[in-house]
Structures are given as structure tokens and as C-alpha cells.
Amino acid sequence: MITQRASICRFCSAGCPIVVDMQNGRPVRVTGNKASPMFDGFCCTRGQALPEQINDPQRLLLPQKRGLDGAYRPVGSAQALDEIAASIDRIVADHGPRSVALYLGTYTGPYPAAGPFAVGFARGLGTPMIFTSMTIDQPGKDIAAALLGGWEAGPQVFANADVWMVVGGNPLVSIGLTMPAQNPGKRLTDALARGMQLIVIDPRRTETARRAHIHLQPRPGEDPAILAGMIRVILKEDLHDHAFAAENVAGLEALWRAVEPFDPANVAARADIPEADLIAAARLFATRARGLAAGATGANMSGRSSLTEYLIAVLNTICGRYLRAGEAVANPGVLLSRATPRAQARPPRPARGLGETMVVRGLGMAASGMPTAALADEILAGEVKALFSVGGNPATAWPDQPRTIAALEQLDLFVQLDIRMSASAKLAHYVIPPKISFEVPTASFAKENIEIYAPVFAVPEPFGMYAPAFMDPPEGSDLMEEWEVFYGLAQRLGLELKIHHANSVAGLARAPRPPAQVDMKTKPTTDEILELLTAGSRITLDEVKRHPDGALFAETIIVAPRDSACEARLNVGDEAMMSELGEVLVEPPAAQRAAGAYPFQLISRRAAHVLNSAGRDLPMLVRKGGAYNPAFMHPDDLEALGLRAGNRVQIRSPHGVITGIVQPDETLRRGLVSMTHSYGDLPKLGLDVAQHGSNTSALTSVEDDYDRFSGIPRMSAVPVDVRPQA
């Protein structure tokens, strides 16, 4: 007999409401919840594969310990925690707490208790070495928000925008990132139908770019020049928002001096785009009343991440793309503290040099967090002896795969929390499998917390939902939730745990909430943890629980006028950013840098059937998109190289070489190779790329064109050569 339960999808951070068909205590089908507001019954292919993920015969059900012979054998969870705690105790005694590091990957997002407990454990231990996937994905957003300053009422939103610009993103496939993630296809269709104009900057004619009114299809790596050229057009033609700038903006003169040399004709030649299209895009964005520009992974990974995001923020600022006094906030938050928005700037703040420093490249704590790209060097230098990896797969996700693997192999203690024997798990001393999806309760506030992305990825309307656990883990399993791992370790080490609410310094102004103290004597339930994390929220968790399909908790919160004592301004002429823009002016175009021995450029892309390294081994998703990540090239480039679809090639960069399987893609401009990242496994295993894919990280170096703030190296627009494999 089939029964149905309402829940929240846990495959990515979009948090779509779903309906789960259950049979004999196991999920057999997932569909979108049409009774839930805002999402219109949307559930992507990845979410529909959740039953396969939960019922996967390769899923780990028992903790694993690596023996001296390299083989993994089951170990009880209590014994594993005992031994891990003892190892941590020894490492801290010998090397200090800083020798223990924590990495939080993308998959901590769907489990809202995981991150706060892991971070609380690290802080209780006394280590500042806390790293996240943000610094290998889109760290420029945090850096830009620090250097520019924030707007306490938030930016204009997608729902009533009449122009929208996407830079280096494909939200129809990635599910959000540059526009709301809640059914992005329908939202874009509705927006275009009401007259919104779409601008896309992308080297590929993506699914999103095909729907754009203006698509600038440049050579990769030229986003800063293009954005500077657009800003120049707007300032020169006096199209910026004079009133907003006069009251709220500083640095316009410095900005003009920096962008003035970026003449549209020069920029167009450099990026190989039509000059008329560049000018038209700038005019369209500036002359429409409401809208926003937003950058994504492609823009951040192509070099100069901080500068690119800063120029996007500058473009929004000079066009006044912020809510004003008297306007209503679209989403004041549900399980967040009450918003107190004012139509005023939050002053700029330092973007780096914020505390802890690393041993390499002058990197350290920045506005985006600790630089993950420098963690492998920190391990190899002997500064970090132990690593906890939660919700991530460092061996395939971090840049410079050879250096990453060498570092992971050198650790005295590597603990990987994972549902499978991933590439990283195969290097760990202990692999702790967690409970997943419908085996644990969750709530929608984790999505609300990432206001740094608002309104381009966070929840666009005041939607709140709670989903209870409604199935038991498989019989004979020994599984814990991620938070239980760190709670158990803290108990064994005699640590006190405090969990912090994640109110963003770049989001709406909100009432502050102090960290919550966790009871270390009587173990709390997950529901009690969720209560702690949502204490003081605008809507209580109990009230949200009364709506099993989720609900919109509307409240009209009006933006208050600027405080008479506020003198803060948004800085569009930051000295470091203007200096870096000057570097762009004098350096060769990306196309020239890719010439000679490396005539192609490799760019990243998203795939609809995977999320980074997750999903590429589930049968439903393999049927949808294949088991490997093809090396897509323009058909004319394949013909010139004497290649056909399915041929194997060697793709070589200045830093490494991988095997790829080529496929034609007419949406690419010539001279490019486009591949999805985070595929592959450990190179030493010699696995067939047709079954596991190719890891593009092996073509990158953490020392190549790295961002001076976040440390993110060039991971897209990478110069490569392509040759048939013998």
C-alpha cells in the first residue's frame, strides 16, 4: 500500500516542498508538492532521485575505519567517536588546537543543524581553521559586500523587476544562483511574459542565454573588462541614478577615472563581442526602473573573482537597485529574527587581514572566510594535522587535485562524513555515514540564512516549512546525524558547545540573537536543536509546524527612512579594486594568454542531473545525463582536430593533463572546451573516465591567478591544449 508524506527535498539547498510515496517503510517516488505555495509543484530531476539515494545498495550504513593494511572495516559509532576523540586530544596536546581544521561542503546546506554544530565544535576546541565551499565557489560576493558596504533594506527583487542581468550563470540548470531557485523556469517565463528584459553574459549560449534579449558571448575571463565598459557607458551618458548617488554613494570620481579607459570599442575587441551589443546592454540595464545584475560560479571561477563581483555590485549601486523608504520588503524572513530595514547604507568594512593567517601566499581570514584553496598547503607544511570534512568531497572539489590528494594523504587524522565511499572517503582514516533525507527532521530556515545571495538565490517570499522524520534508517545500520557526531566528540573532550545563528552581515538589518548554549549533559533531540536555532524568529517554529505543506507568513514591513545620524555611504571607488582594474587594462586579453602551446580555454558548466560530485552514480540520473562529464567543443573545432563524438582526447594545461571524451556543442563559441567540475575519482585507481568522468581540478593550480582576498585560483577560462589520445 502506498502512503504519501509531505517533506522538503534534501538534494540541494533550494529546499523544494515535495510529496514522498512510501511503501513498506521505504520511499519509492518523489514529486513536487502542488499544495505548497510559491513553488508551483516544482521538483527537479535530482530531487526525484532521492529514493534511489536513500535506498542505494552502495550507501554506507556502518562507520568505516581504515586499517594499517589500507582496508576499510566496519566499526561501531561509539568506538569510532572514542578513537577520534582520543586522536584529537593527542594532536591538540602536541600541536595546539589550530592543527585541527574543519571543511563544510555544499551538502551541509540541506541539514541545518550540521554546520552550526560543526562550527560550534571547532570554536569550542579553539581552532580558527574553519573552511567552507564558499571560498571555492563564489567568494567574490562576500568580498564585494565588505568593500562596497551593504544596504539595510536589501536590493530590488525579481518579482517586479523589468530588467535582469546574469553574469556567468545558468539558473535554469543550476536551479537558481542568479535568480530565485523556486521553480526558476516558470519564474523566468512569467517575468518575460510581463515584459522583463533579460541580459546574459556567458561564453556559451546556455539554456538561460537562449531566452535573453541581449546575450553577450565573450571570450572567457573578460567579465571585469565588460562590466567596466558597461559602467563607463552608463556614467558617460549620464544614465546613473543621480539622486541615489548624491545621498548614498562615495567614490564616483575614482570609479570614473578607473573605467574611463575601457572604451566600448576596446572592450568589444578584447572580449570579441559586438560593440553595439555592449552599449545596448548597458543602456538597457540603466534605463529600466527596477532590476538587478547577479554573478555566479562561472564568473567567480574565471579569475579576479572579487573584482568581478565588486563591479557587479557597483553596477547595481550606480543604478540605484535598492529598496527605498516606504517600500515593502518582499520577504522579511520567517524563521529569522525580525527585520528592521532602513533606507541607508551599511559602511564598508575590511575584506581581509581579519585574524588568522596562513603559511602561503599572504592569505588568511577574509570577509569570505578562511581560504580553502590554501588548506592543502597548510597541511603539507605540517601546520594542520587533522581534518573533518562534512557535506563535501575535497578530493574532487578542491582546486589543484594532485596537491589536494597529497595533503589528504599526509594527515594524521582525516574524518570524512559521507554516505558513500567517495574519492575523499577512500583517503580517510574514518568514514562516518550520516542519516539522510526523510530519516531526519528539517526546516526551511537554512535557506533563509544565506541572505548574501538575496534575492538571487535565497527565498523570495516569506515561505516557511517544517518536515518531520518519517522513516527509520535501514535495519542493522549504525547511523548518526552530523550534529550528533560533533556533540558526541564534544562530550568526550569535555567541551562546551554554543551554536550561532547565521544572520548575514550583508542581508537585511535584523534584531540580533545571541548564540545558544547546548545542554552537554542531556542529549537534545533534533527538534530541540531546531528550536534553539530558530529562537527569537519572527514566526515561531511551532506555528510553522502547523502547516504540513508549508505556508506564506506574510507581514507588511515597510522600509524606514534613513536615520538622521547615518553618514555611511556605499563605496564604488575602493582603492584596491580600482588598482586591480588598472591591472586588467594593461594585461593581455584572455584569448592572447591562451594562445601558443595552449590554444583552447577550458570553462566550467553545470549539469541538470548532478550537484557537484553528488548524483553521478544514481541510475535515474545516469540515464538522464550519463556517467561521465563530456568535453564539449564546437563541431568546427572537432572537425579541425579530426575528432568525432565519443573520441578520447588528452586535455593538457600548464599544470596537468586529463583524459576526456569529446562531444559536439554548437552553443559554444570556437576555441573552448566546456566540462562539468567535480567528476572523476582518485587518479591512482586508474578508473575508466567513461564510468567516472574526468576531474578538471587536475588542470588547475592554487598558485595560478589566485584572488588576493579569497585565494580562489583560476578554475575556469584555463588555457589548455586538446589532442587525440593515442
C-alpha positions, 0 to 999 in steps of 0.5 A: 500500500502506498502512503504519501508524506509531505517533506522538503527535498534534501538534494540541494539547498533550494529546499523544494516542498515535495510529496514522498510515496512510501511503501513498506517503510521505504520511499519509492517516488518523489514529486513536487508538492502542488499544495505548497505555495510559491513553488508551483509543484516544482521538483527537479530531476535530482530531487526525484532521485532521492529514493534511489539515494536513500535506498542505494545498495552502495550507501554506507550504513556502518562507520568505516575505519581504515586499517594499517593494511589500507582496508576499510572495516566496519566499526561501531559509532561509539568506538569510532567517536572514542578513537577520534576523540582520543586522536584529537586530544593527542594532536591538540596536546602536541600541536595546539588546537589550530592543527585541527581544521574543519571543511563544510561542503555544499551538502551541509546546506540541506541539514541545518543543524550540521554546520552550526554544530560543526562550527560550534565544535571547532570554536569550542576546541579553539581552532580558527581553521574553519573552511567552507565551499564558499571560498571555492565557489563564489567568494567574490560576493562576500568580498564585494559586500565588505568593500562596497558596504551593504544596504539595510533594506536589501536590493530590488527583487525579481518579482517586479523587476523589468530588467535582469542581468546574469553574469556567468550563470545558468539558473535554469540548470543550476536551479537558481544562483542568479535568480530565485531557485523556486521553480526558476523556469516558470519564474523566468517565463512569467517575468518575460511574459510581463515584459522583463528584459533579460541580459546574459553574459556567458561564453556559451549560449546556455539554456538561460542565454537562449531566452535573453534579449541581449546575450553577450558571448565573450571570450572567457575571463573578460567579465571585469573588462565588460562590466567596466565598459558597461559602467563607463557607458552608463556614467558617460551618458549620464544614465546613473541614478543621480539622486541615489548617488548624491545621498548614498554613494562615495567614490564616483570620481575614482570609479570614473577615472578607473573605467574611463579607459575601457572604451566600448570599442576596446572592450568589444575587441578584447572580449570579441563581442559586438560593440553595439551589443555592449552599449545596448546592454548597458543602456538597457540595464540603466534605463529600466526602473527596477532590476538587478545584475547577479554573478555566479560560479562561472564568473567567480571561477574565471579569475579576479573573482572579487573584482568581478563581483565588486563591479557587479555590485557597483553596477547595481549601486550606480543604478540605484537597485535598492529598496527605498523608504516606504517600500515593502520588503518582499520577504522579511524572513520567517524563521529569522529574527525580525527585520528592521530595514532602513533606507541607508547604507551599511559602511564598508568594512575590511575584506581581509587581514581579519585574524588568522593567517596562513603559511602561503601566499599572504592569505588568511581570514577574509570577509569570505572566510578562511581560504580553502584553496590554501588548506592543502598547503597548510597541511603539507607544511605540517601546520594542520594535522587533522581534518573533518570534512562534512557535506563535501568531497575535497578530493574532487572539489578542491582546486589543484587535485594532485596537491589536494590528494597529497595533503589528504594523504599526509594527515594524521587524522582525516574524518570524512562524513559521507554516505558513500565511499567517495574519492575523499572517503577512500583517503580517510582514516574514518568514514562516518555515514550520516542519516539522510533525507526523510530519516531526519527532521528539517526546516526551511530556515537554512535557506533563509540564512544565506541572505548574501545571495538575496534575492538571487538565490535565497527565498523570495517570499516569506515561505516557511516549512517544517518536515518531520522524520518519517522513516527509520534508517535501514535495519542493522545500520549504525547511523548518526546525524552530523550534529550528533557526531560533533556533540558526541566528540564534544562530550568526550573532550569535555567541551562546551558547545554554543551554536550561532545563528547565521544572520548575514552581515550583508542581508537585511538589518535584523534584531540580533540573537545571541548564540545558544548554549547546548545542554552537554549533559542531556542529549537534545533531540533534533527538534530541540536543536531546531528550536534553539536555532530558530529562537527569537524568529519572527514566526515561531517554529511551532506555528510553522509546524502547523502547516504540513505543506508549508505556508506564506507568513506574510507581514507588511514591513515597510522600509524606514527612512534613513536615520538622521545620524547615518553618514555611511555611504556605499563605496564604488571607488575602493582603492584596491579594486580600482588598482586591480582594474588598472591591472586588467587594462594593461594585461593581455586579453584572455584569448592572447594568454591562451594562445601558443602551446595552449590554444583552447580555454577550458570553462566550467558548466553545470549539469541538470542531473548532478550537484557537484560530485553528488548524483553521478552514480544514481541510475535515474540520473545516469540515464538522464545525463550519463556517467561521465562529464563530456568535453564539449567543443564546437563541431568546427573545432572537432572537425579541425582536430579530426575528432568525432563524438565519443573520441578520447582526447588528452586535455593538457594545461600548464599544470596537468593533463586529463583524459576526456571524451569529446562531444559536439556543442554548437552553443559554444563559441570556437576555441573552448572546451566546456566540462562539468567540475567535480567528476572523476575519482582518485587518479591512482585507481586508474578508473575508466573516465567513461564510468567516472568522468574526468576531474578538471581540478587536475588542470588547475593550480592554487598558485595560478591567478589566485584572488588576493582576498579569497585565494580562489585560483583560476578554475575556469577560462584555463588555457589548455591544449586538446589532442587525440589520445593515442 
